[in-house]
Amino acid sequence: MPSPPPSTARVRAVVLNYNGGAHVVRCVEALTHSEWPAEALEVVVVDNDSSDGSTEQIEQAFPSVRIVRNPSNEGFPANNLAMTDLDEVDVLALVNNDAFVEPDWLPPLVGALEADATLGATCPLLLFAPSFVDVALEAEPFHPGGGDPRALGVRISGVERVAADGSAEDAWALTQLARGFWGVEHGPGVESRFQWSEPSALVRAPVEPGGVAEGSLRLRLAAAQSTTVVLRCGDATVEAAVGSEPDWVEVPLSGTPYDVVQNAGSIVVEGGWGADRGFLEPDGPAWRTPAEVFSWCGGGVALRADFLREVGLFDERFFLYYEDTDLAWRGRLRGWRYQTCPTSVLRHLHAATSGEGSPLFQHYTERNRLVMLARNAPAGIAITAPLRFLTATASYAKRDVVAPMLRRHRPNTGLTRRRMRAFLGYLRLLPAMLVSRRKVRRGRRLSDDELRSWLVTQGDRGDPLRTGRVLEGASTADGGADR
């Protein structure tokens, strides 16, 4: 079969920056090396009132890059400043300021859009920036009781990578608590952000992509009472005593590093939670096969300009999180489709800007999920989601506030207060979302039954076939479906 003619699509690549430091400079540098005709590729940086000098660095180092300065930080929807004038644009690509493209990232994305006029967006494969090796953790179970039904292992609140020469660097932000953890909690001092493990858990230690596992890993651990913890990494096994005060435990790193998926398209889980398809799954052929997906991630996506003209832009009221799922859902309702193109690869420093699990992250993800459902979801989901939210909040209040008080311990009200603030924020936006809902539903071309067929159960989240629809004739090598 003869090769298709070279694309003449005009592409605008947009990077939103807020104090991105060296990450955004590296991001823009990678974009300038994209394999695409220079006259058909425009790189735009939208600056959200940064104060770290990163935008000035870009301006000096890359004079061809257009800078759009925003006088205040308006969150992720500030991308709209580079998305309104699309007269000379065929494809608009969004790349997070902490994501780094490979030179050949663009042709598969644009090629798939050109091959199928029903596609509104194409999704690259987002991999976490480092590679990883596994560290297994085992501890004696502790049962708090008094309304807290969990079986606990240890608290983890920090991770350091130790080089062969003994020098250490903070690796907490890049470490993955992959399995057997109870979620982010907040406490005093060095445990300002920690997680309880289950008695058995899996930690992924970050290493350089394509590198080797060398040196060691230090984990800052504590327990409800003195216990022994066993850490295993490759051939290395370490036993250590852990007490009630946080202290460091070190384990040598060994084993073969591997890559981990952050996003292979996006999904919606039953109950209305948006999620990354393939999140925390080891990279492999299953995620390298093109598939149709329900939605896409704003951290890396190519959007057809006609899709944006019809469906609209990001809702500025969202500020952070779910604004991409909201826009994708609105497009789905109007009949647009989305496809993964996993030969296009980005490496992403996940949540480097806001910090996943931070109070900021928790507030906007909880509030905006409910807001998005109020606008787009079938009535059953839109109504039951806030009721389930309140039920879950009451459960957390029982565990974190009531149970400690009954044991004459100090209650932890932080999570309950944050969830209630998020719910009040949802209530403030609800009237406007209900008005918008009527407009969105009037223009829909997708029935509620068809939409429900895309919802994924919790148990199927790691299954590539149940979270996406593999395209007929697709292979792991072509970057798109045969048409």
FIPAPA-324943 format. One line per 8 residues: number of its first residue (from 1); for each residue x, z, y of C-alpha. Coordinates in steps of 0.1 Angstrom, whole numbers, plus 5000, padded with zeros to 4 digits. Each point is the difference from the previous one (the first is absolute). Example, Ala and Ser with C-alpha at 12.3 -4.5 7.8 and 13.67 -1.06 7.14 Angstrom:
2
1> 5123/5078/4955 | 5014/4993/5034
! end
This chain:
483
1> 5000/5000/5000 | 5015/4990/5034 | 5008/5028/5024 | 4974/5006/5028 | 5011/4988/5035 | 5017/5027/5022 | 4975/5022/5018 | 4995/4994/5037
9> 4981/5033/5005 | 5007/5019/5031 | 5007/5036/4992 | 5001/5031/5022 | 5016/5030/4984 | 4990/5033/5017 | 5018/5033/4998 | 4984/5031/5016
17> 5026/5025/5012 | 4998/5036/5009 | 5034/5017/5001 | 5011/4980/4970 | 5037/5005/5007 | 5024/4982/4977 | 4972/4991/4976 | 4982/4977/5024
25> 5033/4983/5010 | 5007/4993/4964 | 4964/4988/4995 | 5003/4975/5028 | 5034/4988/4990 | 4987/4992/4965 | 4970/4981/5015 | 5024/4979/5021
33> 5016/4988/4967 | 4968/4988/4985 | 5000/4967/4983 | 4977/4982/5023 | 5005/4974/5028 | 5011/5019/5031 | 4976/4979/5022 | 4970/5010/4979
41> 5008/5038/4997 | 4994/5024/5028 | 5011/5037/4996 | 4981/5024/5023 | 5006/5038/5003 | 4972/5020/5014 | 5014/5032/5014 | 4978/5031/5001
49> 5017/5017/5029 | 5032/5009/4980 | 5025/5023/5016 | 5029/4996/4976 | 5015/4968/5014 | 4993/4980/4969 | 4980/4973/5018 | 5028/4996/5026
57> 5024/4996/4971 | 4979/4972/4985 | 4997/4984/5034 | 5038/4998/5004 | 5008/4991/4964 | 4973/4974/4994 | 4991/4981/5033 | 4977/4976/4982
65> 4977/5029/4990 | 4970/5005/5023 | 4993/5036/5010 | 4965/5012/5009 | 5001/5034/5016 | 4971/5024/4997 | 4998/5027/5027 | 4988/5026/4975
73> 5000/5006/4963 | 4968/4985/4986 | 5009/5002/4963 | 4999/4972/4975 | 4972/4980/5017 | 5024/4993/5029 | 5009/4970/4977 | 4970/4984/5016
81> 5021/4994/5032 | 5018/4973/4980 | 4969/4988/4981 | 4976/4989/5028 | 5017/4968/5011 | 5000/4978/4969 | 4996/4966/5015 | 5035/4989/4988
89> 5000/5021/4968 | 4990/4990/4965 | 5012/5032/4982 | 5005/5035/5013 | 5023/5022/4979 | 5002/5038/5005 | 5031/5018/4989 | 5005/5038/5004
97> 5029/5011/5021 | 5014/5018/4970 | 4996/4970/4976 | 5027/4975/4993 | 4993/4964/4990 | 5021/4978/4977 | 5009/4966/5015 | 4976/4981/4977
105> 4970/5023/5006 | 4979/4976/5022 | 4996/4967/4980 | 4980/5015/4971 | 4976/5017/5024 | 4994/4970/5022 | 4999/4976/4970 | 4972/5019/4983
113> 4980/5000/5032 | 5004/4963/5004 | 4990/4994/4964 | 4967/5019/5002 | 4979/4999/5031 | 4979/5030/4988 | 5030/5024/5002 | 5000/5021/5031
121> 5032/5018/4992 | 5029/5000/4976 | 5019/5031/4989 | 5037/5003/4993 | 5013/5025/4974 | 5010/5032/5018 | 5027/5019/4982 | 5012/5034/5011
129> 5033/4996/5019 | 5022/5019/4975 | 5002/4997/4963 | 4994/5032/4979 | 5011/5020/4970 | 4978/5026/4983 | 5004/5038/5001 | 4977/5018/4976
137> 4990/5036/5010 | 4987/5027/4976 | 4990/5036/5009 | 4980/5028/4985 | 4963/4997/5011 | 4987/5025/5025 | 4962/5004/5004 | 4991/5014/5035
145> 4964/5009/4990 | 4975/5013/5025 | 4983/4967/5006 | 5032/4979/4997 | 4997/4982/4966 | 5033/4982/5001 | 5029/5004/4976 | 5031/5002/5023
153> 5037/4994/4994 | 5022/5002/5031 | 4998/4991/5037 | 5023/4972/5012 | 5007/4997/5037 | 5032/4980/5004 | 5024/4976/4983 | 5036/4991/5007
161> 5022/4973/4986 | 5036/5012/4993 | 5027/4974/4999 | 5031/5002/4977 | 5020/5014/5029 | 4976/5029/5004 | 4984/4987/5032 | 4962/5004/5001
169> 4972/4981/5017 | 4963/5007/5004 | 4980/4980/4975 | 4967/5018/5002 | 4981/4972/5018 | 5010/4974/4974 | 4996/5021/4969 | 4969/4993/4979
177> 4980/5028/4985 | 4987/4975/4974 | 4980/5021/4975 | 4988/5035/4995 | 4997/5013/5036 | 4970/5015/5018 | 5003/4984/5034 | 5014/5009/5034
185> 4997/5035/5014 | 5014/5016/5031 | 5018/5034/5003 | 5025/5018/5022 | 5037/4993/5006 | 5017/4976/4976 | 4968/4997/4981 | 4982/4984/5029
193> 4990/4972/4976 | 5002/5006/4963 | 4982/4992/4967 | 4993/5021/4970 | 5009/4984/4967 | 4982/5002/4967 | 5020/5016/4972 | 5013/4965/4991
201> 5007/4975/5028 | 5020/4969/5009 | 5021/4996/5031 | 5016/4966/5009 | 5034/5003/5017 | 5008/4972/5025 | 5032/4979/4996 | 5012/4968/5017
209> 4982/4968/4988 | 5021/4983/4974 | 5024/5030/4999 | 5008/5026/4974 | 4989/5035/4994 | 5030/5022/5011 | 5005/5034/5016 | 4972/5025/4997
217> 4967/5011/5013 | 4991/5034/5016 | 4964/5011/4999 | 4988/5030/5021 | 4978/5019/4977 | 4980/5033/5000 | 4975/5016/4977 | 4972/5025/5001
225> 5022/5023/4979 | 5034/4998/4985 | 5002/4973/4973 | 5023/4975/4983 | 4999/4963/5009 | 5014/4972/4979 | 5011/4968/5017 | 5008/4968/4980
233> 5015/4968/5015 | 5012/4975/4974 | 5026/5017/4978 | 5002/5031/5023 | 4981/5032/4995 | 5001/5030/5023 | 4983/5034/4996 | 4997/5022/5031
241> 4983/5032/5011 | 4975/4996/5028 | 4986/5029/5020 | 4973/5004/5027 | 5024/4990/5028 | 5009/4963/5003 | 5035/4992/4987 | 5019/4969/4990
249> 5003/4988/4964 | 5024/4971/4992 | 4999/4974/4972 | 5024/4971/4994 | 4985/4965/5004 | 5003/4976/4971 | 4979/4972/4985 | 4992/4964/5010
257> 4983/4997/5034 | 4968/4980/5003 | 4977/4987/5028 | 4966/5015/5007 | 4969/4982/5014 | 4985/5012/5032 | 4973/4973/5004 | 4990/4969/4980
265> 4969/4995/5021 | 4975/5028/5007 | 4970/5014/4982 | 4970/5023/5006 | 4995/5028/4975 | 4965/5011/4990 | 4988/5024/5026 | 5015/4980/5028
273> 5037/5008/5001 | 5024/4972/5010 | 5032/4998/4980 | 5030/4979/4994 | 4998/4979/4968 | 5029/5008/4977 | 5010/5031/5021 | 5028/5019/4983
281> 5001/4977/4970 | 5034/4987/4988 | 5005/4963/5011 | 4995/4975/4972 | 4984/4968/4989 | 4965/5014/5003 | 5003/5004/5037 | 5019/4967/5004
289> 4970/4979/4990 | 4978/4987/5029 | 4965/5015/5001 | 4970/5001/5022 | 4996/5035/5015 | 4973/5018/5020 | 5020/5006/5031 | 5035/5000/5015
297> 5025/5023/5016 | 5009/4997/5037 | 5036/5010/4992 | 5006/4965/4988 | 4975/4971/5000 | 4994/4964/5011 | 4967/4994/5017 | 4983/4967/5005
305> 4993/4996/5038 | 4965/4986/4992 | 4993/5032/4980 | 5008/5021/5031 | 4980/4977/5023 | 4969/5005/4978 | 5003/5036/4989 | 5017/5016/5030
313> 5030/5023/5005 | 5008/5036/4992 | 4976/5027/5013 | 5019/5019/5026 | 4981/5032/4993 | 5017/5004/4967 | 5035/5006/5016 | 5018/5005/4966
321> 4990/4992/4964 | 4971/4981/4984 | 4999/4975/5029 | 5014/4974/4976 | 4975/5008/4972 | 4972/5000/5026 | 5010/4965/5012 | 5005/4987/4964
329> 4966/5014/4990 | 4983/4983/5029 | 5016/4968/4990 | 4989/5005/4963 | 4964/5004/5011 | 5002/4966/5018 | 5014/4983/4969 | 5037/4999/5006
337> 5024/5006/4970 | 5035/5015/4998 | 5029/4992/4976 | 5033/5016/4991 | 5031/4978/5001 | 5026/5022/4983 | 5029/4976/5003 | 4999/5012/5036
345> 5017/5034/5001 | 5003/5027/5027 | 5017/5033/4997 | 4982/5028/5018 | 5010/5035/5011 | 4965/5013/4992 | 4985/5022/5027 | 5033/5003/5019
353> 4981/5001/5034 | 4973/5025/4995 | 5011/5018/4968 | 4976/4998/4971 | 4984/5034/4994 | 5006/5011/5036 | 4970/5015/5019 | 4999/4967/5020
361> 4998/4980/4968 | 4973/5022/4985 | 4978/5001/5031 | 4998/4962/5005 | 4998/4990/4963 | 4971/5025/4995 | 4981/4991/5032 | 5005/4963/4998
369> 4991/4997/4964 | 4965/5014/5008 | 4998/4978/5031 | 5008/4969/4981 | 4974/5007/4973 | 4974/5007/5026 | 5005/4965/5014 | 5006/4979/4968
377> 4990/5017/4968 | 4968/4997/4980 | 4976/5028/5012 | 5005/5021/4969 | 5037/5003/5005 | 4997/5004/5038 | 4976/5029/4996 | 5016/5018/4970
385> 5036/4998/5013 | 4996/5025/5029 | 4980/5023/4977 | 5028/5000/4974 | 5025/5006/5028 | 4982/5031/5011 | 4997/5012/4964 | 5037/4995/4995
393> 5008/5018/5033 | 4979/5030/4988 | 5020/5000/4968 | 5033/5001/5019 | 4986/5028/5022 | 4991/5020/4969 | 5035/4995/4986 | 5021/5004/5031
401> 4980/5024/5021 | 4974/5020/4980 | 5021/5006/4968 | 5031/5013/5019 | 4979/5023/5021 | 4984/5014/4968 | 5035/5007/4987 | 5009/5015/5034
409> 5024/4972/5007 | 5004/4981/5032 | 4977/4969/4999 | 5012/4965/5007 | 4974/4984/5023 | 5021/4969/5009 | 4985/4974/4976 | 4964/5012/5005
417> 5004/4998/5038 | 5016/4966/4999 | 4972/4986/4978 | 4973/5014/5022 | 5017/4985/5031 | 5000/4966/4982 | 4964/5003/4991 | 4990/5008/5036
425> 5020/4970/5010 | 4980/4979/4976 | 4967/5014/5014 | 5011/4990/5035 | 5006/4964/4989 | 4970/4998/4977 | 4974/4987/5025 | 5022/4971/5011
433> 5008/4992/4964 | 4963/4998/4991 | 4994/4975/5028 | 5030/4980/4988 | 4987/5003/4964 | 4968/4981/5008 | 5021/4971/5015 | 5024/4999/4970
441> 4972/5001/4974 | 4980/4972/5018 | 5029/4976/4996 | 5010/5009/4965 | 5003/4974/4972 | 5010/5025/4972 | 4973/5020/4983 | 5003/5038/4993
449> 5002/4993/4963 | 5029/4976/5005 | 5017/5025/5022 | 4996/5028/4975 | 5016/4978/4973 | 5032/5004/5019 | 5000/5038/5000 | 5027/5015/4978
457> 4997/5032/4980 | 5027/5027/5004 | 5011/4994/4964 | 5005/4963/5006 | 5022/5003/5031 | 5032/4992/4981 | 4985/4970/4981 | 5009/4966/5017
465> 4972/4982/4982 | 4973/5025/5011 | 5012/5002/5036 | 5004/4963/5006 | 4987/4967/4985 | 5028/4980/4987 | 4998/4964/5012 | 4994/4973/4974
473> 5033/4982/4993 | 5020/5026/5018 | 5035/5009/4989 | 5027/5024/5011 | 5021/4972/5013 | 4977/4978/5022 | 4989/5024/5027 | 4964/4986/4999
481> 4974/4986/4978 | 4998/4965/4986 | 4973/4982/5019
! end
